[in-house]
Amino acid sequence: MIPLVTLKPLNWHPHIAPVEVETARADQLEAMKITPSNKKVSDYVRTLAHDPQSYVARTVLFNAIMYVDGGLDRADRELGALGASMVNGCKYCAVVHARRHVQLTKNEKVVSALYFDKPATLGARDKAIYQFARRLSAAPSEATKEDVAALRAVGMNDVEILDLIHAISIFGWANRLMHVLGHADSGKS
């Protein structure tokens, strides 16, 4: 039996001073109204707001991939993001998306299996999604039609597969952006 993991949120610390809301330009304030997951204006959002045009473009795309209705189930998108973040070494994103997966599924077993390096214990669908996320993140050019066939074999249709590819791929970029702009820790620094 795999023990259940409890993941506490990490803190992200920017290397570039975030835009201060009190002194932000009008275009920066307008850009910060569009946030990932529409939750809060974090240090990450305020750091990206230095370039409001690219921030808005990035966030609209991110939200369309991760939070759109229809297509791939949201928990499966989070599993793809988690797998990509683990391969890419982004502990901050891995914790965020592991916690979201648990929130959506109301079950810690999948996340626990991954954190204790026991992916073989996953159900067929979760295993196929996780393996595909790892494959695309480690070497995207090596993904094959057999990889896509494995997703179809667990019941995924073309729209769901495309949604999964988008979720995994945006984390190839997002993880690297987080790494360059700052670092994460448990807050005990």
MODELLER restraints for C-alpha pairs under 7 A, 6 or more apart:
rsr = mdl.restraints
at = mdl.atoms
rsr.add(forms.Gaussian(group=physical.xy_distance, feature=features.Distance(at['CA:2:A'], at['CA:113:A']), mean=6.60, stdev=0.5))
rsr.add(forms.Gaussian(group=physical.xy_distance, feature=features.Distance(at['CA:3:A'], at['CA:112:A']), mean=6.87, stdev=0.5))
rsr.add(forms.Gaussian(group=physical.xy_distance, feature=features.Distance(at['CA:4:A'], at['CA:108:A']), mean=6.31, stdev=0.5))
rsr.add(forms.Gaussian(group=physical.xy_distance, feature=features.Distance(at['CA:4:A'], at['CA:109:A']), mean=6.53, stdev=0.5))
rsr.add(forms.Gaussian(group=physical.xy_distance, feature=features.Distance(at['CA:4:A'], at['CA:112:A']), mean=5.24, stdev=0.5))
rsr.add(forms.Gaussian(group=physical.xy_distance, feature=features.Distance(at['CA:5:A'], at['CA:112:A']), mean=5.05, stdev=0.5))
rsr.add(forms.Gaussian(group=physical.xy_distance, feature=features.Distance(at['CA:7:A'], at['CA:95:A']), mean=6.51, stdev=0.5))
rsr.add(forms.Gaussian(group=physical.xy_distance, feature=features.Distance(at['CA:7:A'], at['CA:99:A']), mean=6.98, stdev=0.5))
rsr.add(forms.Gaussian(group=physical.xy_distance, feature=features.Distance(at['CA:9:A'], at['CA:95:A']), mean=6.60, stdev=0.5))
rsr.add(forms.Gaussian(group=physical.xy_distance, feature=features.Distance(at['CA:9:A'], at['CA:96:A']), mean=6.95, stdev=0.5))
rsr.add(forms.Gaussian(group=physical.xy_distance, feature=features.Distance(at['CA:10:A'], at['CA:92:A']), mean=5.97, stdev=0.5))
rsr.add(forms.Gaussian(group=physical.xy_distance, feature=features.Distance(at['CA:10:A'], at['CA:184:A']), mean=6.23, stdev=0.5))
rsr.add(forms.Gaussian(group=physical.xy_distance, feature=features.Distance(at['CA:10:A'], at['CA:185:A']), mean=5.48, stdev=0.5))
rsr.add(forms.Gaussian(group=physical.xy_distance, feature=features.Distance(at['CA:10:A'], at['CA:186:A']), mean=4.71, stdev=0.5))
rsr.add(forms.Gaussian(group=physical.xy_distance, feature=features.Distance(at['CA:10:A'], at['CA:187:A']), mean=6.69, stdev=0.5))
rsr.add(forms.Gaussian(group=physical.xy_distance, feature=features.Distance(at['CA:11:A'], at['CA:184:A']), mean=5.37, stdev=0.5))
rsr.add(forms.Gaussian(group=physical.xy_distance, feature=features.Distance(at['CA:11:A'], at['CA:185:A']), mean=5.37, stdev=0.5))
rsr.add(forms.Gaussian(group=physical.xy_distance, feature=features.Distance(at['CA:11:A'], at['CA:186:A']), mean=5.88, stdev=0.5))
rsr.add(forms.Gaussian(group=physical.xy_distance, feature=features.Distance(at['CA:11:A'], at['CA:187:A']), mean=5.70, stdev=0.5))
rsr.add(forms.Gaussian(group=physical.xy_distance, feature=features.Distance(at['CA:12:A'], at['CA:182:A']), mean=6.69, stdev=0.5))
rsr.add(forms.Gaussian(group=physical.xy_distance, feature=features.Distance(at['CA:12:A'], at['CA:183:A']), mean=5.59, stdev=0.5))
rsr.add(forms.Gaussian(group=physical.xy_distance, feature=features.Distance(at['CA:12:A'], at['CA:184:A']), mean=4.26, stdev=0.5))
rsr.add(forms.Gaussian(group=physical.xy_distance, feature=features.Distance(at['CA:12:A'], at['CA:185:A']), mean=6.59, stdev=0.5))
rsr.add(forms.Gaussian(group=physical.xy_distance, feature=features.Distance(at['CA:13:A'], at['CA:182:A']), mean=5.31, stdev=0.5))
rsr.add(forms.Gaussian(group=physical.xy_distance, feature=features.Distance(at['CA:13:A'], at['CA:183:A']), mean=5.33, stdev=0.5))
rsr.add(forms.Gaussian(group=physical.xy_distance, feature=features.Distance(at['CA:13:A'], at['CA:184:A']), mean=6.06, stdev=0.5))
rsr.add(forms.Gaussian(group=physical.xy_distance, feature=features.Distance(at['CA:14:A'], at['CA:181:A']), mean=5.66, stdev=0.5))
rsr.add(forms.Gaussian(group=physical.xy_distance, feature=features.Distance(at['CA:14:A'], at['CA:182:A']), mean=3.97, stdev=0.5))
rsr.add(forms.Gaussian(group=physical.xy_distance, feature=features.Distance(at['CA:14:A'], at['CA:183:A']), mean=6.54, stdev=0.5))
rsr.add(forms.Gaussian(group=physical.xy_distance, feature=features.Distance(at['CA:15:A'], at['CA:181:A']), mean=5.56, stdev=0.5))
rsr.add(forms.Gaussian(group=physical.xy_distance, feature=features.Distance(at['CA:15:A'], at['CA:182:A']), mean=4.80, stdev=0.5))
rsr.add(forms.Gaussian(group=physical.xy_distance, feature=features.Distance(at['CA:16:A'], at['CA:47:A']), mean=6.73, stdev=0.5))
rsr.add(forms.Gaussian(group=physical.xy_distance, feature=features.Distance(at['CA:16:A'], at['CA:181:A']), mean=6.65, stdev=0.5))
rsr.add(forms.Gaussian(group=physical.xy_distance, feature=features.Distance(at['CA:17:A'], at['CA:47:A']), mean=6.64, stdev=0.5))
rsr.add(forms.Gaussian(group=physical.xy_distance, feature=features.Distance(at['CA:18:A'], at['CA:43:A']), mean=6.01, stdev=0.5))
rsr.add(forms.Gaussian(group=physical.xy_distance, feature=features.Distance(at['CA:18:A'], at['CA:46:A']), mean=4.83, stdev=0.5))
rsr.add(forms.Gaussian(group=physical.xy_distance, feature=features.Distance(at['CA:18:A'], at['CA:47:A']), mean=4.08, stdev=0.5))
rsr.add(forms.Gaussian(group=physical.xy_distance, feature=features.Distance(at['CA:19:A'], at['CA:46:A']), mean=4.98, stdev=0.5))
rsr.add(forms.Gaussian(group=physical.xy_distance, feature=features.Distance(at['CA:19:A'], at['CA:47:A']), mean=5.94, stdev=0.5))
rsr.add(forms.Gaussian(group=physical.xy_distance, feature=features.Distance(at['CA:19:A'], at['CA:49:A']), mean=6.57, stdev=0.5))
rsr.add(forms.Gaussian(group=physical.xy_distance, feature=features.Distance(at['CA:19:A'], at['CA:50:A']), mean=6.35, stdev=0.5))
rsr.add(forms.Gaussian(group=physical.xy_distance, feature=features.Distance(at['CA:27:A'], at['CA:52:A']), mean=6.50, stdev=0.5))
rsr.add(forms.Gaussian(group=physical.xy_distance, feature=features.Distance(at['CA:28:A'], at['CA:49:A']), mean=5.64, stdev=0.5))
rsr.add(forms.Gaussian(group=physical.xy_distance, feature=features.Distance(at['CA:28:A'], at['CA:52:A']), mean=5.36, stdev=0.5))
rsr.add(forms.Gaussian(group=physical.xy_distance, feature=features.Distance(at['CA:31:A'], at['CA:49:A']), mean=6.79, stdev=0.5))
rsr.add(forms.Gaussian(group=physical.xy_distance, feature=features.Distance(at['CA:31:A'], at['CA:52:A']), mean=5.49, stdev=0.5))
rsr.add(forms.Gaussian(group=physical.xy_distance, feature=features.Distance(at['CA:31:A'], at['CA:56:A']), mean=5.76, stdev=0.5))
rsr.add(forms.Gaussian(group=physical.xy_distance, feature=features.Distance(at['CA:32:A'], at['CA:41:A']), mean=6.62, stdev=0.5))
rsr.add(forms.Gaussian(group=physical.xy_distance, feature=features.Distance(at['CA:32:A'], at['CA:45:A']), mean=6.83, stdev=0.5))
rsr.add(forms.Gaussian(group=physical.xy_distance, feature=features.Distance(at['CA:32:A'], at['CA:49:A']), mean=6.67, stdev=0.5))
rsr.add(forms.Gaussian(group=physical.xy_distance, feature=features.Distance(at['CA:34:A'], at['CA:56:A']), mean=6.80, stdev=0.5))
rsr.add(forms.Gaussian(group=physical.xy_distance, feature=features.Distance(at['CA:34:A'], at['CA:59:A']), mean=6.88, stdev=0.5))
rsr.add(forms.Gaussian(group=physical.xy_distance, feature=features.Distance(at['CA:35:A'], at['CA:41:A']), mean=6.68, stdev=0.5))
rsr.add(forms.Gaussian(group=physical.xy_distance, feature=features.Distance(at['CA:35:A'], at['CA:59:A']), mean=6.51, stdev=0.5))
rsr.add(forms.Gaussian(group=physical.xy_distance, feature=features.Distance(at['CA:36:A'], at['CA:59:A']), mean=6.01, stdev=0.5))
rsr.add(forms.Gaussian(group=physical.xy_distance, feature=features.Distance(at['CA:36:A'], at['CA:63:A']), mean=6.06, stdev=0.5))
rsr.add(forms.Gaussian(group=physical.xy_distance, feature=features.Distance(at['CA:37:A'], at['CA:63:A']), mean=6.67, stdev=0.5))
rsr.add(forms.Gaussian(group=physical.xy_distance, feature=features.Distance(at['CA:48:A'], at['CA:55:A']), mean=5.67, stdev=0.5))
rsr.add(forms.Gaussian(group=physical.xy_distance, feature=features.Distance(at['CA:49:A'], at['CA:55:A']), mean=5.90, stdev=0.5))
rsr.add(forms.Gaussian(group=physical.xy_distance, feature=features.Distance(at['CA:65:A'], at['CA:163:A']), mean=6.96, stdev=0.5))
rsr.add(forms.Gaussian(group=physical.xy_distance, feature=features.Distance(at['CA:65:A'], at['CA:166:A']), mean=6.35, stdev=0.5))
rsr.add(forms.Gaussian(group=physical.xy_distance, feature=features.Distance(at['CA:65:A'], at['CA:167:A']), mean=6.08, stdev=0.5))
rsr.add(forms.Gaussian(group=physical.xy_distance, feature=features.Distance(at['CA:66:A'], at['CA:77:A']), mean=6.55, stdev=0.5))
rsr.add(forms.Gaussian(group=physical.xy_distance, feature=features.Distance(at['CA:66:A'], at['CA:167:A']), mean=6.41, stdev=0.5))
rsr.add(forms.Gaussian(group=physical.xy_distance, feature=features.Distance(at['CA:71:A'], at['CA:159:A']), mean=5.95, stdev=0.5))
rsr.add(forms.Gaussian(group=physical.xy_distance, feature=features.Distance(at['CA:71:A'], at['CA:160:A']), mean=5.28, stdev=0.5))
rsr.add(forms.Gaussian(group=physical.xy_distance, feature=features.Distance(at['CA:71:A'], at['CA:163:A']), mean=6.79, stdev=0.5))
rsr.add(forms.Gaussian(group=physical.xy_distance, feature=features.Distance(at['CA:72:A'], at['CA:160:A']), mean=4.41, stdev=0.5))
rsr.add(forms.Gaussian(group=physical.xy_distance, feature=features.Distance(at['CA:72:A'], at['CA:163:A']), mean=5.94, stdev=0.5))
rsr.add(forms.Gaussian(group=physical.xy_distance, feature=features.Distance(at['CA:72:A'], at['CA:164:A']), mean=6.97, stdev=0.5))
rsr.add(forms.Gaussian(group=physical.xy_distance, feature=features.Distance(at['CA:75:A'], at['CA:101:A']), mean=5.26, stdev=0.5))
rsr.add(forms.Gaussian(group=physical.xy_distance, feature=features.Distance(at['CA:75:A'], at['CA:104:A']), mean=5.84, stdev=0.5))
rsr.add(forms.Gaussian(group=physical.xy_distance, feature=features.Distance(at['CA:75:A'], at['CA:105:A']), mean=6.66, stdev=0.5))
rsr.add(forms.Gaussian(group=physical.xy_distance, feature=features.Distance(at['CA:77:A'], at['CA:164:A']), mean=5.93, stdev=0.5))
rsr.add(forms.Gaussian(group=physical.xy_distance, feature=features.Distance(at['CA:77:A'], at['CA:167:A']), mean=5.83, stdev=0.5))
rsr.add(forms.Gaussian(group=physical.xy_distance, feature=features.Distance(at['CA:78:A'], at['CA:97:A']), mean=5.48, stdev=0.5))
rsr.add(forms.Gaussian(group=physical.xy_distance, feature=features.Distance(at['CA:78:A'], at['CA:100:A']), mean=6.76, stdev=0.5))
rsr.add(forms.Gaussian(group=physical.xy_distance, feature=features.Distance(at['CA:78:A'], at['CA:101:A']), mean=5.59, stdev=0.5))
rsr.add(forms.Gaussian(group=physical.xy_distance, feature=features.Distance(at['CA:79:A'], at['CA:101:A']), mean=6.48, stdev=0.5))
rsr.add(forms.Gaussian(group=physical.xy_distance, feature=features.Distance(at['CA:79:A'], at['CA:130:A']), mean=6.65, stdev=0.5))
rsr.add(forms.Gaussian(group=physical.xy_distance, feature=features.Distance(at['CA:80:A'], at['CA:129:A']), mean=6.27, stdev=0.5))
rsr.add(forms.Gaussian(group=physical.xy_distance, feature=features.Distance(at['CA:80:A'], at['CA:130:A']), mean=6.17, stdev=0.5))
rsr.add(forms.Gaussian(group=physical.xy_distance, feature=features.Distance(at['CA:80:A'], at['CA:133:A']), mean=5.29, stdev=0.5))
rsr.add(forms.Gaussian(group=physical.xy_distance, feature=features.Distance(at['CA:80:A'], at['CA:164:A']), mean=6.43, stdev=0.5))
rsr.add(forms.Gaussian(group=physical.xy_distance, feature=features.Distance(at['CA:80:A'], at['CA:167:A']), mean=6.26, stdev=0.5))
rsr.add(forms.Gaussian(group=physical.xy_distance, feature=features.Distance(at['CA:80:A'], at['CA:168:A']), mean=5.33, stdev=0.5))
rsr.add(forms.Gaussian(group=physical.xy_distance, feature=features.Distance(at['CA:81:A'], at['CA:97:A']), mean=6.45, stdev=0.5))
rsr.add(forms.Gaussian(group=physical.xy_distance, feature=features.Distance(at['CA:81:A'], at['CA:167:A']), mean=5.98, stdev=0.5))
rsr.add(forms.Gaussian(group=physical.xy_distance, feature=features.Distance(at['CA:81:A'], at['CA:168:A']), mean=5.36, stdev=0.5))
rsr.add(forms.Gaussian(group=physical.xy_distance, feature=features.Distance(at['CA:81:A'], at['CA:171:A']), mean=6.14, stdev=0.5))
rsr.add(forms.Gaussian(group=physical.xy_distance, feature=features.Distance(at['CA:82:A'], at['CA:94:A']), mean=4.98, stdev=0.5))
rsr.add(forms.Gaussian(group=physical.xy_distance, feature=features.Distance(at['CA:82:A'], at['CA:97:A']), mean=5.38, stdev=0.5))
rsr.add(forms.Gaussian(group=physical.xy_distance, feature=features.Distance(at['CA:82:A'], at['CA:98:A']), mean=5.98, stdev=0.5))
rsr.add(forms.Gaussian(group=physical.xy_distance, feature=features.Distance(at['CA:83:A'], at['CA:130:A']), mean=5.56, stdev=0.5))
rsr.add(forms.Gaussian(group=physical.xy_distance, feature=features.Distance(at['CA:83:A'], at['CA:133:A']), mean=5.24, stdev=0.5))
rsr.add(forms.Gaussian(group=physical.xy_distance, feature=features.Distance(at['CA:83:A'], at['CA:134:A']), mean=5.74, stdev=0.5))
rsr.add(forms.Gaussian(group=physical.xy_distance, feature=features.Distance(at['CA:84:A'], at['CA:133:A']), mean=5.39, stdev=0.5))
rsr.add(forms.Gaussian(group=physical.xy_distance, feature=features.Distance(at['CA:84:A'], at['CA:134:A']), mean=5.89, stdev=0.5))
rsr.add(forms.Gaussian(group=physical.xy_distance, feature=features.Distance(at['CA:84:A'], at['CA:137:A']), mean=5.42, stdev=0.5))
rsr.add(forms.Gaussian(group=physical.xy_distance, feature=features.Distance(at['CA:84:A'], at['CA:168:A']), mean=5.75, stdev=0.5))
rsr.add(forms.Gaussian(group=physical.xy_distance, feature=features.Distance(at['CA:84:A'], at['CA:171:A']), mean=6.20, stdev=0.5))
rsr.add(forms.Gaussian(group=physical.xy_distance, feature=features.Distance(at['CA:84:A'], at['CA:172:A']), mean=6.76, stdev=0.5))
rsr.add(forms.Gaussian(group=physical.xy_distance, feature=features.Distance(at['CA:85:A'], at['CA:93:A']), mean=5.95, stdev=0.5))
rsr.add(forms.Gaussian(group=physical.xy_distance, feature=features.Distance(at['CA:85:A'], at['CA:94:A']), mean=5.07, stdev=0.5))
rsr.add(forms.Gaussian(group=physical.xy_distance, feature=features.Distance(at['CA:85:A'], at['CA:171:A']), mean=6.57, stdev=0.5))
rsr.add(forms.Gaussian(group=physical.xy_distance, feature=features.Distance(at['CA:85:A'], at['CA:175:A']), mean=6.40, stdev=0.5))
rsr.add(forms.Gaussian(group=physical.xy_distance, feature=features.Distance(at['CA:86:A'], at['CA:94:A']), mean=5.85, stdev=0.5))
rsr.add(forms.Gaussian(group=physical.xy_distance, feature=features.Distance(at['CA:87:A'], at['CA:134:A']), mean=6.14, stdev=0.5))
rsr.add(forms.Gaussian(group=physical.xy_distance, feature=features.Distance(at['CA:87:A'], at['CA:137:A']), mean=6.35, stdev=0.5))
rsr.add(forms.Gaussian(group=physical.xy_distance, feature=features.Distance(at['CA:87:A'], at['CA:138:A']), mean=6.59, stdev=0.5))
rsr.add(forms.Gaussian(group=physical.xy_distance, feature=features.Distance(at['CA:88:A'], at['CA:137:A']), mean=6.94, stdev=0.5))
rsr.add(forms.Gaussian(group=physical.xy_distance, feature=features.Distance(at['CA:88:A'], at['CA:175:A']), mean=6.66, stdev=0.5))
rsr.add(forms.Gaussian(group=physical.xy_distance, feature=features.Distance(at['CA:90:A'], at['CA:175:A']), mean=5.66, stdev=0.5))
rsr.add(forms.Gaussian(group=physical.xy_distance, feature=features.Distance(at['CA:92:A'], at['CA:184:A']), mean=5.81, stdev=0.5))
rsr.add(forms.Gaussian(group=physical.xy_distance, feature=features.Distance(at['CA:93:A'], at['CA:175:A']), mean=6.98, stdev=0.5))
rsr.add(forms.Gaussian(group=physical.xy_distance, feature=features.Distance(at['CA:98:A'], at['CA:111:A']), mean=6.01, stdev=0.5))
rsr.add(forms.Gaussian(group=physical.xy_distance, feature=features.Distance(at['CA:102:A'], at['CA:108:A']), mean=5.46, stdev=0.5))
rsr.add(forms.Gaussian(group=physical.xy_distance, feature=features.Distance(at['CA:110:A'], at['CA:122:A']), mean=6.43, stdev=0.5))
rsr.add(forms.Gaussian(group=physical.xy_distance, feature=features.Distance(at['CA:113:A'], at['CA:119:A']), mean=5.72, stdev=0.5))
rsr.add(forms.Gaussian(group=physical.xy_distance, feature=features.Distance(at['CA:113:A'], at['CA:121:A']), mean=6.82, stdev=0.5))
rsr.add(forms.Gaussian(group=physical.xy_distance, feature=features.Distance(at['CA:119:A'], at['CA:127:A']), mean=6.50, stdev=0.5))
rsr.add(forms.Gaussian(group=physical.xy_distance, feature=features.Distance(at['CA:124:A'], at['CA:154:A']), mean=6.56, stdev=0.5))
rsr.add(forms.Gaussian(group=physical.xy_distance, feature=features.Distance(at['CA:125:A'], at['CA:154:A']), mean=5.35, stdev=0.5))
rsr.add(forms.Gaussian(group=physical.xy_distance, feature=features.Distance(at['CA:128:A'], at['CA:150:A']), mean=6.44, stdev=0.5))
rsr.add(forms.Gaussian(group=physical.xy_distance, feature=features.Distance(at['CA:128:A'], at['CA:151:A']), mean=5.93, stdev=0.5))
rsr.add(forms.Gaussian(group=physical.xy_distance, feature=features.Distance(at['CA:129:A'], at['CA:151:A']), mean=7.00, stdev=0.5))
rsr.add(forms.Gaussian(group=physical.xy_distance, feature=features.Distance(at['CA:132:A'], at['CA:147:A']), mean=6.63, stdev=0.5))
rsr.add(forms.Gaussian(group=physical.xy_distance, feature=features.Distance(at['CA:133:A'], at['CA:168:A']), mean=5.88, stdev=0.5))
rsr.add(forms.Gaussian(group=physical.xy_distance, feature=features.Distance(at['CA:135:A'], at['CA:143:A']), mean=6.48, stdev=0.5))
rsr.add(forms.Gaussian(group=physical.xy_distance, feature=features.Distance(at['CA:136:A'], at['CA:143:A']), mean=6.26, stdev=0.5))
rsr.add(forms.Gaussian(group=physical.xy_distance, feature=features.Distance(at['CA:137:A'], at['CA:172:A']), mean=6.33, stdev=0.5))
